[in-house]
């Protein structure tokens, strides 16, 4: 219940709803600073047209996000939704993407890290891929692979 005191009325009502089996509603309403009749009116209220539309849009945005291989920004996602007959604003798409926690995957440009056409001397291959040795300290090998770094 920490942090509920500074939240809006709807958040407080949801908290009361989740705890109403364990505590008296009147006591929770008094302690959270909301009216008991307002809570009961909230419980009986139908979802608004906007919240129903947002729920439908969330499903559409999730489908479009998957369809575009999670690579479209909010603006491109908005145009993709418009191409599929979904009318909404780019701002609303951005807001719902943020609520759903969707982010586009950024493709990184390939960076060449090996220069095979250099003029430097190359060490001779003495083992010639024969790694079986007859005694210790006859052949030493190492690995030059570079660990992947987080971006």
C-alpha positions in Angstrom: 0.0 0.0 0.0 3.1 2.2 0.1 2.9 5.0 -2.5 -0.9 4.8 -2.9 -1.5 7.9 -0.9 0.0 10.2 -3.6 -1.8 8.4 -6.5 -5.0 9.4 -8.1 -8.5 8.4 -7.0 -8.8 5.5 -9.4 -5.6 3.9 -8.1 -6.9 4.2 -4.5 -10.2 2.6 -5.6 -8.4 -0.3 -7.2 -6.3 -0.8 -4.0 -9.5 -0.8 -1.9 -11.1 -3.3 -4.3 -8.1 -5.6 -3.9 -8.2 -5.5 -0.1 -11.9 -5.4 0.5 -12.1 -9.0 1.6 -9.6 -8.4 4.4 -10.5 -4.9 5.7 -13.6 -2.8 6.1 -14.3 -0.6 3.1 -15.2 2.4 5.2 -12.0 2.2 7.1 -9.9 2.0 4.0 -11.8 4.9 2.3 -11.2 7.1 5.4 -7.5 6.2 5.6 -6.9 6.8 1.9 -8.9 10.1 1.9 -11.7 9.1 -0.6 -15.4 9.0 -0.2 -17.1 5.7 0.4 -20.0 6.6 -1.9 -17.5 7.5 -4.6 -15.9 4.1 -4.3 -19.2 2.3 -4.6 -20.1 4.5 -7.6 -16.7 3.5 -9.2 -17.4 -0.2 -8.6 -20.8 0.0 -10.5 -19.5 2.2 -13.3 -19.2 0.8 -16.8 -15.8 1.2 -18.5 -15.6 4.5 -20.5 -15.6 4.5 -24.3 -12.0 5.7 -24.3 -10.8 2.9 -22.1 -12.6 0.3 -24.3 -11.1 1.8 -27.4 -7.6 1.8 -25.7 -8.0 -1.9 -24.9 -8.9 -2.6 -28.6 -6.0 -0.5 -29.8 -3.6 -2.3 -27.4 -4.4 -5.5 -29.1 -4.0 -3.9 -32.6 -0.7 -2.4 -31.6 0.7 -5.7 -30.2 -0.3 -7.4 -33.4 1.3 -4.7 -35.6 4.4 -4.8 -33.4 4.8 -8.5 -34.0 3.9 -8.2 -37.7 6.7 -5.6 -38.2 9.2 -7.9 -36.4 9.4 -5.4 -33.5 11.4 -3.0 -35.6 9.0 0.0 -36.2 9.0 3.2 -34.2 5.7 4.7 -33.0 5.4 6.9 -36.1 6.0 4.0 -38.5 3.7 1.8 -36.4 1.0 4.4 -36.7 1.3 4.4 -40.5 1.2 0.6 -40.5 -1.9 0.6 -38.4 -3.5 3.2 -40.8 -2.6 0.9 -43.8 -4.6 -1.9 -42.0 -7.6 0.4 -41.4 -7.0 1.4 -37.8 -7.6 5.1 -37.2 -5.8 6.7 -34.3 -3.2 9.4 -33.7 0.6 8.9 -33.5 0.6 10.3 -30.0 -1.9 7.7 -28.8 0.1 4.9 -30.4 3.3 6.3 -28.6 1.4 6.5 -25.3 0.0 2.9 -25.6 3.4 1.5 -26.7 4.9 3.0 -23.6 2.2 1.6 -21.4 2.7 -1.9 -23.0 6.5 -1.6 -22.6 7.1 -2.1 -26.3 10.3 -0.9 -27.8 11.6 -1.4 -31.3 14.7 -3.5 -31.9 17.5 -1.4 -33.3 19.6 -3.0 -36.1 23.2 -2.3 -35.6 25.4 -1.6 -38.6 27.9 -4.3 -39.3 31.4 -3.2 -38.4 34.4 -5.0 -39.9 36.9 -5.8 -37.2 39.4 -8.0 -39.2 41.9 -6.7 -41.7 43.0 -9.7 -43.7 44.8 -7.7 -46.4 47.6 -6.3 -44.3 51.3 -6.3 -45.1 52.5 -7.6 -41.7 54.2 -10.9 -41.3 52.0 -13.9 -40.4 53.4 -16.6 -38.0 53.8 -20.0 -39.6 51.3 -22.8 -38.8 53.6 -25.2 -37.0 50.8 -27.5 -35.6 48.9 -27.8 -38.9 45.8 -28.7 -36.8 47.6 -31.7 -35.2 46.7 -31.1 -31.6 47.6 -34.5 -30.2 51.0 -34.4 -28.6 53.3 -37.1 -27.2 54.4 -35.3 -24.0 53.5 -32.1 -22.0 54.9 -28.7 -23.1 55.3 -29.8 -26.7 52.5 -27.6 -28.1 50.8 -24.5 -26.7 47.6 -23.1 -28.1 45.4 -20.1 -27.4 42.1 -18.6 -28.5 41.9 -15.1 -30.0 38.1 -14.8 -30.0 36.8 -11.5 -28.6 34.0 -11.6 -26.0 30.8 -9.8 -27.0 30.4 -6.5 -25.3 27.0 -5.0 -24.2 26.0 -1.9 -26.1 
